[in-house]
Amino acid sequence: MNYDILIAGVGGQGTILASRLLATAALDAGFFTRTSETIGMAQRGGCVVSHVRIGNEASPIIPPKHTDLLIGFEPGEAARNIGSLSANGICIVNTRPIMPVTASLGNMSYEVESIYEYIKLKVAAAIFVDAYSLAEEAGSVKTINVVLLGVATATGHLPLSRETIERVIAENVPKRYMDLNSKAFKLGFESQNK
Amino acid sequence: MGVNVVKRLLMGNEAIAFGAMKAGVNVVTGYPGTPSTEVLETIAKNNPGDIYVEWSVNEKVAMEIAAGAAYAGARTLVTMKQVGLNVASDPLMSLSYIGVKGGMVVLVADDPGPFSSQTEQDTRHFAKFSNLPVFDPTSPEEAFEMIQSAFELSEIVELPVFLRPTTRVCHACSTIEVPDERTKHVAEGFIKDPKWVIFPGLSYRKHIHIEGLQDKISEIFSSLKYNSVTGSGKKGIAASGIAYSYVQDVLSELNVNIKLFKVGTPYPLPKTLAENFISDLDEVLVVEELDPVVEEGLIELTAKTAGKPIVYGKKSGNLPCAGDYTFELVKSAIMKFVGLTCNTPEAELIKPSLPVRPPVLCAGCPHRGSFYAVKMAMRKNKAVFTGDIGCYTLGNAKPLDMVDTCLCMGAGITIAQGLQHVEPDTKHIAFIGDSTFFHTGIPGIINAVYNNTNVTVAILDNSTTAMTGHQPHPGTGKTMMGSISEKIDIFNLVKACGVKHVVKANPFDLKESVPVIQEAVNFEGPSVIIFEGPCIALFKPSKTYTVKEECISCRKCITEIGCPAISMKDGKAYIEPSLCYGCDLCAQICPIDAIGGKNK
């Protein structure tokens, strides 16, 4: 079994924790797992991607058109990485854009509508979710990452059970944020089962 | 009782740290630098108590402390990024002549891309230059094994040994079995001997000795598991580092059987194995990131075999000489090499224009206030702003546009002096962070005082080494052993260097800091301004700002300071509450007081 997950977002959104949680859950479920992350300068508001490769692949980087699940923490970053999806791959898009300073300064445009159109044309099974609002409802917008893990679990596409993922979240986030995160996960999960 | 083995998800740098601990490392030193930083941090975090760990003030100091401990028989590890090795190259070059008693591993992380570096230099050249062996891991699990072998080899040949991972190995995680047993290594102690004192006569003898050792090391390498030859055919591929894993993925996708040489020790090249690999081959493709080190090694061997096989790689233009390699890039090079035609890619939809996201200073970053205050103070002057290495290099981005030069650690202060000698009528202001100041900034200050050069140094003191992930430094007093030392006071240190005009300023109070800056810049002779404001990662915001209805949409809060928390929403400025730290800078800039703070 090989399953490749690409997480794309903006530095500061908690993508690294999301990829660590998925990889740890995969390890718990008995899979050999690799990840690759963007750490360093790009973390300051730049584009970041995390690769999670479940199953025994040689390289930690997902080749183009191999991704089974793309989790876009931001619409523009989802679109930027859409080419990595396999023919049957699915994609989750957080609909809350993050306006880069370059766009605010007016040097560069950022039209979200055309980005959504593009994603819909490229991926039949695209899931759009306002993870920001759900995280806010959970109690902190910092839980966007866990909300999106809830959404990803609800797709039923992951080779990991809800129980495994929830247990790994519980074991890996600080105790005082436990309730916050379990609420965020639940809100994300339930947003797909309404 | 058997050894307890736990399967864990470990980052390459963590794997290296656990490997070093398993090998019984006694002393660990280093200076933070992406992508190497987590190695030392992981050892400090998991220190069973008997390992000495320190962040040294710079890489030269770190190298020398590790060398001293190795003279006394300890197993030592020194960590840095590739450009850090330039700083440590003075002790390194002599140390290859003097040698060590306890095993010493020099961990240098290279950064193809580069992702977070000023150069794409290849540490394998330093290995060759210094005649020191180098291990080049393909994966975190291999790095875990390699560092243990590196300690053993170091003690066999009595030389420091390099472990040189790259970003894609350092920052990849893998499933690794870590046994909880450790080798107990007891240092014998320092034994006085003339061999520890470098003199021309000794250097001559040692030079002959170390050249002779190269063949012995090459022989040892030929029998190590990190080097292997598999497959068969008339065509062969040699690959090293992360590029080897791309080759594996490509070969399994293309389903091609080919003779494959995995090179885990690029210098000295495992000659016996390499000769075995090239015998019977017509053509070889070498796949390695950065410089053609393995490629040149193989070409050298073909000099003895009348130029056979033909070696392809960077020198033949088959693969690029710069940047991070990818699966696609390696795939197309291999397809061309084995004579497969690439399918023309299907017509792609036209991508909508996507936002460009250069890294920026965080919302609430004190550097933004310091840069903006200096910009305001210098509005009517001809001024050049020299920068340095750290988060504040990002001050070059628009709209701040306050970094005119950046070269290497500590160079902002000295480049400013060079510029000043040519254009004495221009104001030269050098920006340097607190950790960089301790690293290599101090000699530049002393030089300006000694030569009475009229420059101003702005020290951006945010009480941490921010860019690499918030490491302590001499100004914080916190050590990696968990103790608190005497804090080195920057103000008094600069005073003691003989700077006559030293002032402190608040980065978040424009009205107060602008005249303070003007006075310092107009002072005849070297002057120093210390901007004190902690990095936002060190505290939780107590306030958040919002834009009131009165906003006149002048966009000054965006166009003047470029805060990433501020954007236009429905025609008015909008502050994203989850990003705002309540630094107050935008409120000071707003011409109609439409931005206000409230407690969180």
Interface residues (C-beta under 8 A of the other chain):
Chain A: V10 G11 G12 R20 A23 T24 L27 F32 T33 R34 T35 S36 E37 T38 I39 G40 M41 A42 Q43 R44 G45 G46 C47 E57 A58 S59 P60 I61 P63 P64 G76 A79 R80 G83 M99 P100 V101 T102 A103 S104 L105 N107 M108 S109 Y110 E111 S114 I115 E117 Y118 L121 K122 S140 V141 K142
Chain B: K7 R8 L9 T34 P35 F115 S116 S139 T167 R168 H171 A172 C173 S174 T175 I242 S245 Y246 Q248 D249 S252 E253 T326 F327 E328 K331 E348 L349 K351 P352 S353 L354 P355 V356 R357 P358 P359 V360 L361 C362 C391 L394 A397 K398 P399 M467 I558 T559 G562 C563 P564 I566 S567 M568 S578 L579
